[in-house]
């Protein structure tokens, strides 16, 4: 963690993991300055005033820096294996994704929706925020019915119907991501659809394309979901 993310108006650090980090990783001592942030607020510095067994008291708290801007993109992600989802949420939070919609897909096993890790989504977002020194969590929604979501809700993600674009990553698409970027001169896509392990089936690709998506490929190699997320979102970071 590159910052200690605290509740609003907090004057001390009491979370066991954060206390351990301050004491054993940062090896902070009384009088040292550490980077802190306020959930939903600003980022800054604080001085370690006292270190107890279960708490680190802070003083001279100055929060004067705004959090980094979010990427202007919504990611629609087919539910992957829960352990993969944990990493993806942390990564997308760190990268600054504005909104994440997790959908069911043909290749999302039903058991994934029963995983206890889904109850810990906020923890993974929290870890991602501390990694990126951010304070504003991404918005996360779950859609367990793929077809109704695409047919009834997907188009609402494209506010400006003439300008806003959406893409779906599909290894068998005839158009490459590089070619697409060369033609999308007005703006980057507002929506990015990424499949889970095994990718999307043809029906899902066709339905998304019927509702405004362009299908793009990253080449002949079949990549892991985490790799696809990093490669594609990296282009938003360049803007």
C-alpha positions, 0 to 999 in steps of 0.5 A: 500500500502506498497510502493509508486510507482512513475514514473521514475525520480520522485522527489515528490508524486502528485497522490491524493491517494498516498498523502492521504496515506502518510499523513493519513495512514503513518502519515509521517512528514517532515524528515521521511523516506518512502519506494518508488519504481520506475516503472520498476526500483528499490526499496528504501527509500526517505525522506519527505522534504515538505508536501503540500496540493496536493504534497509531496516533496522528498529528499535523494532518494536512490533506491538500491534494485531490485524488487522481481523475478517473478514466472515462470508461465503463468496463463490462466484465463477464464474471471470472473465477472469484480469485481472478476477480479479486485481482481484476478489481484491485487492478481496475481500481488502481488504474482508475476505472470509473464503473465496473459492471459484472455480468453473467456469461455462458462460460461463467460457472454458476458456482462463481456467483455463490463465492464468499469472495463476492461479499468482500468486494469492498476490501479489494477496492480498498486495497486498490485505492491504497495502491494507487493513492486514490480515495474514490472507489469505482462503482460496481454493479452485478447483472446476473441475466446477460440478455436482459442487461444487454437488451434493456440497459446496455444502450443507456451506457452510451449517453451520446448515441452519435459519439459514444462508442463501445468495444468488445474484446474478442480474439476472433474478431476481424478488426484489430484493436490497433486498426480500431484506434486508428479510426476512432479519432473523435474519442476513446470508447466509453464502454469496454466489454471483456470476457472471462476465461474462455471468452465470449461465445458467438451469441454474446458477441453478436448480441452486444454488437447488435446494441452498439459494440464493435468487436476487436482483437488483440491478435492471434494469441489467447490472453488471460483476462488480467492481461487483456484488462491491462493492455486495453486500459493502458491506452486510456492512461495515455490520454 
